Amino acid sequence: MSSNRRVLLEELFTELRLEQEATRAFDDAAADLLGINPTDLRCLGVLDRRGPVTATELAREARLTTGATTALIDRLERAGYVRRVRDERDRRRVYVELTDRAREEIARIWGPLGQEGQEVAARYSDEELALIVEYLRTSREVLAKHLERLESMAKSR
């Protein structure tokens, strides 16, 4: 490996770590502003990305037990950020969805960040963006694999 490549890889992984730390700090500040905890915030993110989901789907995506998810939904409902909505066709099925208040807060907190992110992304060609997307997707898949490894380790102790 050339020394230039070694330096570039070190810079890449340092920048990724710093970006993760900055994201975590931003999310912590957002959770504090909203008066919720980081897990609740993560679930708001799931709902913002996916739209209405069942409690079971939310639990699976957030990697929570169904009991913890019920308590989480109760907290977010009391805070005015989510509501439970019965399926019109199958009244036994209940979906969890964001409220207008939650959407307004998401726009207020993440809107300016998203706008600036669009401006940064506009600096790159379509080919460069495709490469960035591929790298991030692959990196996320590797991270998911190692998350499963850690969860397996935790279960075996």
HUDAQUI-V978100 format. One record per residue. N is the residue number from 1. RES is the residue in three letters. D_LAST is the distance of its C-alpha to the last C-alpha in whole Angstrom. Layout:
n;res;d_last
N;RES;D_LAST
N;RES;D_LAST
This chain:
n;res;d_last
1;MET;39
2;SER;41
3;SER;41
4;ASN;42
5;ARG;39
6;ARG;37
7;VAL;38
8;LEU;38
9;LEU;34
10;GLU;33
11;GLU;35
12;LEU;34
13;PHE;30
14;THR;31
15;GLU;33
16;LEU;30
17;ARG;28
18;LEU;31
19;GLU;32
20;GLN;28
21;GLU;28
22;ALA;32
23;THR;31
24;ARG;28
25;ALA;30
26;PHE;33
27;ASP;30
28;ASP;30
29;ALA;33
30;ALA;34
31;ALA;32
32;ASP;33
33;LEU;37
34;LEU;36
35;GLY;34
36;ILE;31
37;ASN;27
38;PRO;26
39;THR;24
40;ASP;27
41;LEU;29
42;ARG;27
43;CYS;28
44;LEU;31
45;GLY;31
46;VAL;30
47;LEU;33
48;ASP;35
49;ARG;34
50;ARG;34
51;GLY;37
52;PRO;36
53;VAL;33
54;THR;32
55;ALA;29
56;THR;27
57;GLU;28
58;LEU;27
59;ALA;23
60;ARG;23
61;GLU;24
62;ALA;23
63;ARG;19
64;LEU;19
65;THR;19
66;THR;23
67;GLY;23
68;ALA;22
69;THR;24
70;THR;27
71;ALA;27
72;LEU;27
73;ILE;30
74;ASP;32
75;ARG;31
76;LEU;33
77;GLU;35
78;ARG;36
79;ALA;37
80;GLY;39
81;TYR;37
82;VAL;36
83;ARG;38
84;ARG;37
85;VAL;40
86;ARG;40
87;ASP;41
88;GLU;45
89;ARG;45
90;ASP;42
91;ARG;42
92;ARG;39
93;ARG;37
94;VAL;36
95;TYR;36
96;VAL;34
97;GLU;37
98;LEU;38
99;THR;41
100;ASP;44
101;ARG;42
102;ALA;39
103;ARG;41
104;GLU;43
105;GLU;41
106;ILE;39
107;ALA;42
108;ARG;43
109;ILE;40
110;TRP;39
111;GLY;43
112;PRO;44
113;LEU;41
114;GLY;41
115;GLN;45
116;GLU;45
117;GLY;42
118;GLN;45
119;GLU;47
120;VAL;45
121;ALA;44
122;ALA;48
123;ARG;48
124;TYR;46
125;SER;48
126;ASP;47
127;GLU;46
128;GLU;44
129;LEU;42
130;ALA;41
131;LEU;39
132;ILE;38
133;VAL;36
134;GLU;35
135;TYR;33
136;LEU;32
137;ARG;31
138;THR;29
139;SER;27
140;ARG;26
141;GLU;25
142;VAL;23
143;LEU;21
144;ALA;20
145;LYS;19
146;HIS;17
147;LEU;16
148;GLU;15
149;ARG;13
150;LEU;11
151;GLU;10
152;SER;9
153;MET;7
154;ALA;6
155;LYS;6
156;SER;4
157;ARG;0
